[in-house]
């Protein structure tokens, strides 16, 4: 009888550890882009950073003022609307993509990342 109680207690502890560990994993995960995409964005940013009047740090501050959370991706891009900083902010599982005009610092777009 005592052995059965110990097994039930041990099983309960293992189940609790799996549930808590799973929750910790879910909270700790974040959105990541494929390496090839990240490398291409970094190369484009290095090539064009001299064209931006607004620094990456300033763009990150602007995005962080709109969304609390962890800034984890900042790069330059031009998708036909002029040179912009794209800054991604993860606020505990929701990723926001904020695009900031690299000349003026104005927020050009603020939406959920797809």
VOSE-854505 format. One record per atom (N, C-alpha, C, O): x, y, z. Coordinates in steps of 0.2 Angstrom, whole numbers, padded with zeros to 4 digits, always signed. Atoms other than C-alpha are relative to their C-alpha. Layout:
! VOSE-854505
XYZ;...
//
This chain:
! VOSE-854505
+0004-0006+0000;+0000+0000+0000;+0004+0006+0000;+0003+0011-0004;-0004-0006-0001;+0014+0012+0005;+0004+0001-0007;+0005+0007-0009;-0003-0001+0007;+0023+0008-0012;-0004+0003-0005;-0002+0007-0009;+0005-0003+0005;+0007+0012-0022;+0000+0008+0001;-0001+0011-0004;+0001-0007-0002;+0006+0029-0013;+0006+0004-0003;+0006+0009-0006;-0006-0003+0002;+0024+0033-0017;+0000+0000-0008;+0003+0005-0011;+0001+0000+0007;+0021+0028-0035;-0004+0006-0003;-0003+0009-0008;+0005-0005+0002;+0006+0039-0037;+0003+0007+0002;+0002+0012-0003;-0003-0007-0002;+0015+0054-0028;+0006+0001-0005;+0006+0007-0008;-0005-0001+0005;+0030+0051-0040;-0003+0002-0007;+0000+0006-0010;+0003-0001+0006;+0019+0051-0055;-0003+0007+0000;-0003+0010-0005;+0003-0007-0001;+0010+0067-0049;+0006+0005-0001;+0005+0010-0005;-0006-0005+0001;+0027+0076-0048;+0003+0000-0007;+0004+0005-0010;-0002+0000+0007;+0032+0070-0065;-0005+0004-0004;-0003+0008-0009;+0005-0004+0004;+0016+0076-0072;+0000+0007+0001;-0001+0011-0004;+0000-0008-0001;+0017+0093-0064;+0006+0003-0003;+0006+0008-0006;-0006-0003+0003;+0035+0095-0070;-0001+0000-0008;+0002+0005-0011;+0001+0000+0007;+0030+0091-0088;-0005+0006-0002;-0003+0010-0006;+0005-0006+0001;+0015+0104-0087;+0004+0006+0001;+0004+0011-0003;-0003-0006-0001;+0026+0117-0079;+0006+0001-0005;+0007+0007-0008;-0006+0000+0005;+0041+0113-0091;-0003+0002-0007;+0000+0006-0010;+0003-0001+0006;+0029+0114-0106;-0002+0007+0000;-0001+0011-0005;+0002-0007-0001;+0022+0131-0100;+0006+0004-0001;+0006+0010-0004;-0006-0004+0001;+0040+0138-0098;+0002+0000-0007;+0005+0005-0009;-0002+0000+0007;+0044+0132-0115;-0004+0004-0005;-0001+0008-0009;+0005-0004+0004;+0029+0140-0123;+0001+0007+0001;+0001+0011-0004;-0002-0008-0002;+0033+0157-0114;+0006+0002-0003;+0007+0007-0005;-0007-0002+0002;+0051+0156-0119;+0001+0000-0007;+0006+0002-0010;-0001+0000+0007;+0048+0153-0137;-0001+0007-0004;-0005+0011-0001;+0002-0006+0004;+0048+0167-0150;+0000-0001-0007;+0003-0006-0010;+0001+0000+0007;+0045+0170-0168;+0008+0001-0003;+0011+0005-0001;-0007-0001+0004;+0061+0167-0179;-0001-0001-0007;-0005-0005-0009;+0000+0001+0008;+0063+0169-0198;+0005-0005-0002;+0010-0006+0002;-0005+0004+0002;+0073+0157-0208;+0007+0003-0001;+0007+0009-0002;-0007-0003+0000;+0092+0159-0208;+0001+0004-0007;+0004+0009-0007;-0002-0003+0007;+0093+0163-0227;-0004+0007+0000;-0001+0012-0003;+0003-0006-0001;+0080+0177-0224;+0003+0005+0004;+0005+0011+0002;-0004-0004-0005;+0089+0184-0209;+0007+0002-0003;+0008+0008-0002;-0007-0002+0003;+0106+0184-0218;-0001+0005-0006;+0003+0010-0006;+0002-0005+0005;+0098+0193-0233;-0001+0007+0002;+0001+0012+0000;+0002-0006-0003;+0091+0206-0222;+0006+0004+0003;+0007+0010+0002;-0006-0003-0003;+0107+0209-0213;+0005+0003-0005;+0008+0008-0004;-0004-0003+0005;+0117+0211-0229;-0003+0006-0003;+0001+0011-0005;+0003-0006+0003;+0104+0223-0236;+0001+0006+0005;+0003+0012+0003;-0001-0005-0006;+0105+0233-0219;+0007+0003-0001;+0008+0009+0000;-0007-0002+0000;+0124+0233-0220;+0002+0005-0006;+0005+0010-0006;-0001-0004+0006;+0124+0240-0238;-0004+0007+0000;-0001+0011-0004;+0004-0007+0000;+0111+0254-0234;+0000+0004+0006;-0004+0009+0006;+0000-0004-0007;+0114+0259-0216;+0002+0007-0001;+0000+0012+0003;-0002-0007+0001;+0123+0274-0223;-0005+0005-0003;-0004+0011-0002;+0006-0004+0003;+0107+0280-0232;-0005+0002+0005;-0009+0006+0003;+0005-0001-0005;+0097+0280-0216;+0002+0006+0005;+0007+0006+0008;-0001-0006-0005;+0096+0297-0206;-0002-0002+0007;+0001+0000+0012;+0002+0002-0006;+0087+0288-0192;+0004-0007+0002;+0005-0011-0002;-0004+0006-0001;+0098+0275-0183;-0004-0006+0002;-0010-0005+0004;+0004+0006-0002;+0093+0257-0179;-0002+0001+0008;-0007-0001+0009;+0002-0001-0007;+0094+0262-0160;-0006+0004+0001;-0011+0003+0005;+0006-0004+0000;+0082+0276-0163;-0007-0003-0002;-0012-0003+0001;+0006+0004+0002;+0070+0265-0173;-0002-0005+0005;-0008-0006+0006;+0002+0005-0005;+0070+0252-0159;-0003+0004+0006;-0008+0001+0008;+0003-0004-0006;+0066+0266-0146;-0007+0002-0002;-0012+0001+0002;+0007-0001+0002;+0051+0271-0157;-0004-0005+0000;-0010-0005+0002;+0004+0006+0000;+0045+0254-0159;-0002-0002+0007;-0008-0004+0009;+0001+0002-0008;+0047+0250-0140;-0005+0005+0003;-0008+0003+0008;+0005-0005-0003;+0037+0266-0136;-0007-0002-0002;-0012+0000+0001;+0007+0002+0003;+0022+0258-0146;-0002-0007+0003;-0008-0008+0004;+0001+0007-0002;+0024+0240-0139;+0005-0002+0005;+0011-0001+0004;-0005+0002-0005;+0031+0234-0123;+0002-0007-0002;-0002-0011-0005;-0002+0007+0002;+0041+0218-0125;+0008+0000-0002;+0011+0005-0001;-0007+0001+0002;+0058+0212-0132;+0000+0001-0007;-0003-0002-0012;-0001-0001+0007;+0064+0219-0148;+0005-0005-0002;+0011-0006+0001;-0004+0005+0002;+0072+0205-0157;+0002+0000-0008;+0006-0004-0010;-0002-0001+0007;+0074+0210-0176;-0001+0007-0002;-0006+0009-0002;+0000-0007+0003;+0079+0226-0183;+0004+0000-0007;+0010-0002-0007;-0004+0000+0006;+0084+0228-0201;-0004+0005-0005;-0009+0007-0004;+0002-0005+0005;+0082+0240-0216;-0003-0004-0006;-0001-0010-0007;+0003+0003+0006;+0071+0236-0231;-0003+0006-0004;-0004+0011-0002;+0004-0004+0004;+0063+0244-0246;-0004-0004-0004;-0002-0007-0009;+0005+0004+0004;+0048+0236-0253;-0005+0005-0004;-0011+0004-0005;+0003-0004+0004;+0043+0250-0264;-0003+0006+0003;-0006+0011+0000;+0002-0006-0004;+0039+0263-0251;+0006+0004+0003;+0004+0009+0007;-0006-0004-0003;+0056+0270-0248;+0004-0004+0006;+0001-0009+0008;-0004+0003-0005;+0069+0265-0236;-0003+0000+0007;-0004+0006+0010;+0003+0000-0007;+0062+0259-0219;+0003-0005+0005;+0006-0010+0002;-0002+0005-0005;+0067+0251-0203;-0006-0004+0002;-0011-0002+0003;+0006+0004-0002;+0057+0236-0199;+0003-0003+0007;+0008-0006+0007;-0001+0002-0007;+0057+0232-0180;-0005-0005+0002;-0011-0003+0002;+0005+0005-0002;+0049+0217-0173;+0001+0000+0008;+0006+0000+0011;+0000+0000-0008;+0044+0217-0154;-0005-0006+0002;-0011-0006-0001;+0004+0006-0003;+0038+0201-0145;-0002+0002+0007;+0002+0003+0011;+0003-0001-0006;+0026+0205-0131;-0003-0006+0003;-0009-0006+0003;+0002+0006-0003;+0025+0188-0123;-0005-0004-0005;-0010-0007-0003;+0003+0005+0004;+0020+0178-0138;-0004+0004-0006;-0005+0001-0011;+0003-0004+0006;+0012+0192-0150;+0006+0004-0002;+0009+0008+0001;-0005-0004+0003;+0024+0199-0162;-0003+0006-0004;-0007+0005-0009;+0002-0005+0004;+0022+0216-0169;+0006+0002-0004;+0011+0002-0003;-0005-0003+0005;+0031+0223-0184;-0002+0007-0001;-0007+0009-0004;+0001-0008+0001;+0033+0242-0184;+0005+0002-0005;+0011+0001-0005;-0004-0003+0006;+0040+0250-0200;+0001+0008+0001;-0004+0011+0002;-0002-0007-0002;+0049+0267-0197;+0004+0003-0006;+0009+0000-0008;-0004-0004+0006;+0054+0279-0211;+0007+0002+0002;+0008+0005+0008;-0008-0001-0002;+0073+0279-0211;+0002+0008+0000;+0007+0009+0002;-0002-0007+0001;+0073+0298-0216;-0003+0004+0006;+0000+0009+0008;+0004-0004-0004;+0060+0305-0204;-0001-0003+0007;-0002+0001+0012;+0002+0003-0006;+0057+0293-0190;-0007-0001+0001;-0009-0003+0007;+0007+0000-0001;+0039+0293-0193;-0002-0008-0001;+0001-0011-0005;+0003+0007+0000;+0029+0276-0190;-0004+0000-0007;-0009+0003-0008;+0003+0000+0007;+0024+0271-0208;-0005-0006+0001;-0010-0006-0003;+0004+0006-0001;+0016+0254-0202;+0001-0003+0007;+0006-0003+0009;+0000+0004-0007;+0012+0245-0186;-0006-0005+0000;-0012-0004+0000;+0005+0005+0000;+0004+0228-0187;+0003-0006+0003;+0009-0007+0004;-0003+0007-0003;+0005+0210-0181;+0004-0003-0006;+0003-0003-0012;-0005+0004+0004;+0019+0200-0189;-0004-0006-0003;-0007-0010+0001;+0003+0007+0003;+0013+0186-0201;+0005-0005+0000;+0003-0011-0002;
//
